[in-house]
Every structure is written in structure tokens, then in C-alpha cells.
Amino acid sequence: MPSATASLPSLEDLRPRSTTDHVFEALYDRVVNLTLPPGSRLSEAEVASQMGVSRQPVRDAFYRLSQLGFVQIRPQRATTVTPISEEAVMQAHFIRSSLEEACMRVAATRLTKDQLVTLDQLIARQEAAASAGLRDEFHALDDEFHRQICEFSGLGFVWTLVKDNKGHMDRARYLSLSYNAGHAIAEHRQIIAALHQHDPEAAAAAIRQHLIRIQDILARIRTEQPEVFAP
């Protein structure tokens, strides 16, 4: 007998987007992709004016960003984008790695030939974006590769959890495109190879090796751009 709840939509699909949601997402994206780099000053009045909204949703969005550790709100002083926190990056890595390793073990037993072809095509598109120096497209395709694996595995909720927790990792990743893109693509190919072999442990090991590279990225940024880190 089919489940009576099988066709229920997710709450995310039902919940209307508020003005605060839109302001938050616009600012979140710019903080994560470093359009607003560490130290940037944010003004409620200026953001409200540019986005054509009142100051209250901007104030609420600032608060949400502060709760995630992306901005610092100081009464009577400017709100500023926080430096990159190595501790926050590694906490995000722990969450992401734990979730995606588990997902890869499932993916290795479930993905079809056609789904694997789709993933191969995503890697090819990512390689083209890297060659053209299209940073935003490269990272969007990177996320799409990981998201599709979760979706194809029947574990779309895993990507929702990963997405909600990976922002601090992403700030560091955006600084590494010039020297890390090739590594990322090669590691994606290793993941795909393990999935083609339907080898759960090899797939889990491949994603673990892929995500732990964040340690090398942090070390290089610390040497080349120490000013972006928290003291």
C-alpha cells in the first residue's frame, strides 16, 4: 500500500519568500563570493535604498548574517563583514564531509548509467568554466555536481543540510580558483570513477580526499593573504 505522505511537498516549496529572505540571500551570496570581502562596511540605509525596501528587513537580514558569523554588528558603529574564521571553516568541513561520505556510499549503489553520464557532462562544463576563468560559473557547477549526486541518490535533503552549513568553506574556496580548479576537477573525476565501479568505500574515500583539500587551501591563503583571516 503506498504511503499517504509520499506526495507531500517540502515546506520550503510552500513557504512564501519574504523581503527579509531576499535581502538576506543577496547579501549572503556577496559575502560568500567575496564581492563583499572581509572588512567591508555595510549600511542599513544604503542597502535599503539600493534594494528599494524599508530598513527593517535589512536590519533583520543583518541579524541573520551575524548569527551565522558573516557580519559583526556593533551598536553606534558600522556593521562589517567578518574576517574568514579558520575554526568556522573546519567546522563546516566536518559537517559537510560527514554528510557527503554517507551519501556517496548510497550513491555508489543507486546511480544509473544515464545519471553518471550527466555527472560526466557537468565535470566537462566545469573544466570549460575553469579554462575561461569564469569563477562564479565554476563554483555553481561544482555545487551542481555535488547536489546532483545527492538528488540522484534519493537524498536531496543531504544537499540542503550541506548548503546551509558550507558558507564559511565557500569563502576560502573562492580565493583558490587560480590554483585549485585543476585539483577539484581531477578529484571529481576520481569520485565519478568510484561511482562507475559501484564501490561505496572508494566513493566515500574519494569525497573525503576531495573535501580535506580545504586544509591546503587555508594554509596557502594564510601565507599569501593573511589579512583576510580573523586574528
C-alpha positions in Angstrom: 0.0 0.0 0.0 1.6 3.4 -1.0 2.4 5.9 1.7 -0.3 8.6 2.3 2.5 11.1 2.7 4.5 10.3 -0.4 3.2 13.2 -2.4 3.6 15.9 0.3 5.6 18.9 -0.9 8.5 20.2 1.2 7.8 23.2 3.4 10.5 25.1 1.5 8.2 24.9 -1.6 5.2 26.1 0.3 6.8 29.0 2.3 6.5 32.3 0.6 9.7 34.3 0.3 9.8 37.4 2.5 11.5 40.6 1.8 14.0 39.7 4.5 14.7 36.4 2.8 15.5 38.2 -0.5 17.8 40.8 1.3 19.5 38.1 3.3 20.2 35.9 0.2 21.5 38.8 -1.8 23.9 39.8 1.0 24.8 36.2 1.8 25.8 35.5 -1.8 28.0 38.6 -1.9 29.7 37.8 1.3 30.4 34.2 0.3 31.7 35.0 -3.2 33.8 37.9 -1.8 32.1 40.6 -3.7 31.8 41.9 -0.1 35.3 41.0 1.2 36.3 40.8 4.8 36.2 44.2 6.4 33.6 45.7 4.1 31.2 48.1 5.8 27.5 47.7 5.5 24.9 50.4 5.9 21.3 49.7 6.6 20.3 52.9 4.9 22.4 52.2 1.8 21.3 48.6 1.4 17.6 49.6 1.9 18.0 52.3 -0.7 19.7 50.1 -3.3 17.2 47.3 -2.9 14.1 49.5 -2.7 13.0 48.2 0.7 12.5 49.6 4.2 15.2 49.4 6.8 13.5 46.7 8.9 14.1 43.7 6.6 17.7 44.9 6.1 18.1 45.0 9.9 16.7 41.5 10.1 18.9 40.2 7.3 22.0 41.7 9.1 21.0 39.9 12.3 20.7 36.6 10.4 24.1 37.1 8.9 25.6 37.9 12.3 24.1 34.7 13.7 25.9 32.8 11.0 29.2 34.6 11.7 29.4 36.5 8.5 28.9 40.1 9.8 29.6 41.9 13.0 27.0 44.3 14.3 28.3 46.9 16.7 25.8 49.5 18.1 26.6 53.0 17.0 29.3 51.8 14.7 29.4 50.3 11.2 28.3 46.8 10.5 31.2 45.0 8.9 31.8 41.7 7.1 33.8 39.4 9.4 37.3 38.0 8.5 37.4 34.4 7.5 37.5 32.1 10.6 39.6 29.0 10.2 37.7 27.4 13.0 34.4 28.1 11.3 35.8 26.7 8.0 36.8 23.5 9.6 33.6 23.1 11.5 31.8 23.4 8.2 34.1 20.9 6.7 33.4 18.4 9.4 29.6 18.7 8.8 29.9 18.5 5.0 32.4 15.6 4.9 30.3 13.5 7.3 27.2 14.0 5.3 28.6 13.6 1.9 30.7 10.5 2.8 27.5 8.8 3.9 25.7 10.0 0.7 28.5 8.6 -1.5 28.1 5.1 -0.1 24.5 5.2 -1.1 25.2 6.8 -4.5 27.6 4.0 -5.4 24.7 1.5 -5.1 22.0 3.6 -6.8 23.2 5.8 -9.6 22.2 4.7 -13.1 24.3 4.9 -16.3 22.4 7.9 -17.5 22.9 9.7 -14.2 26.6 9.1 -14.4 26.7 10.5 -17.9 25.0 13.6 -16.6 27.7 14.0 -13.9 30.4 13.4 -16.5 28.9 16.3 -18.5 28.9 18.5 -15.5 32.6 18.0 -15.0 33.3 18.8 -18.6 31.3 22.1 -18.3 33.2 22.9 -15.1 36.5 22.3 -16.8 35.5 24.7 -19.6 34.5 27.3 -17.0 37.8 27.0 -15.2 39.7 27.4 -18.5 37.7 30.6 -19.3 38.4 32.0 -15.8 34.6 32.1 -15.0 34.8 31.9 -11.3 31.1 32.1 -10.4 30.1 29.6 -13.1 32.9 27.2 -12.0 31.6 27.3 -8.4 28.0 27.0 -9.4 28.8 23.9 -11.5 30.9 22.5 -8.6 27.9 22.8 -6.3 25.6 21.3 -9.0 27.9 18.2 -9.3 27.6 17.6 -5.5 23.8 18.4 -5.4 23.0 16.1 -8.3 24.8 13.2 -6.6 22.6 13.7 -3.5 19.4 14.1 -5.7 20.2 11.0 -7.8 20.8 9.0 -4.6 17.3 10.0 -3.3 19.0 12.0 -0.6 18.2 15.6 -1.7 17.8 16.6 1.9 21.6 16.0 2.4 22.4 18.7 0.0 20.0 21.1 1.8 21.9 20.5 5.0 25.3 20.8 3.3 24.3 24.1 1.6 23.1 25.5 4.9 26.4 24.8 6.5 29.1 25.3 3.9 29.3 29.1 3.5 32.5 29.5 5.5 34.2 26.9 3.4 33.0 28.6 0.3 34.6 31.9 1.2 38.0 30.2 1.3 37.2 28.2 -1.9 36.5 31.4 -3.8 40.0 32.6 -3.1 41.6 29.4 -4.5 40.3 29.2 -8.1 43.5 30.2 -9.7 45.4 27.2 -8.3 42.8 24.8 -7.1 40.5 24.4 -10.0 42.5 21.6 -11.6 42.7 19.7 -8.3 39.0 20.0 -7.9 38.2 18.7 -11.4 40.6 15.8 -11.0 39.1 14.8 -7.7 35.6 15.0 -9.2 36.8 12.5 -11.8 38.0 10.2 -9.0 34.6 10.4 -7.4 33.0 9.5 -10.7 35.3 6.6 -11.3 34.4 5.1 -7.9 30.7 5.6 -8.7 31.1 3.9 -12.1 32.7 1.0 -10.2 29.7 0.9 -7.8 32.3 0.9 -4.9 30.8 2.5 -1.8 34.1 2.7 0.2 36.1 4.0 -2.8 33.4 6.7 -3.3 33.5 7.7 0.3 37.3 7.8 0.3 37.2 10.0 -2.9 34.9 12.6 -1.4 36.8 12.6 1.8 40.1 13.3 0.0 38.3 15.9 -2.1 36.9 17.9 0.8 40.0 17.7 3.1 41.9 19.8 0.5 40.4 22.8 2.3 43.3 22.4 4.7 45.8 23.0 1.9 43.7 26.0 0.7 43.7 27.5 4.2 47.4 27.1 4.5 48.1 28.8 1.2 45.7 31.7 1.9 47.3 32.1 5.3 50.7 32.7 3.6 49.5 34.8 0.7 46.6 36.7 2.1 46.9 36.7 5.9 44.8 39.9 6.1 41.5 38.0 5.3 41.7 35.9 8.4 40.5 36.6 11.9 43.3 37.2 14.3 
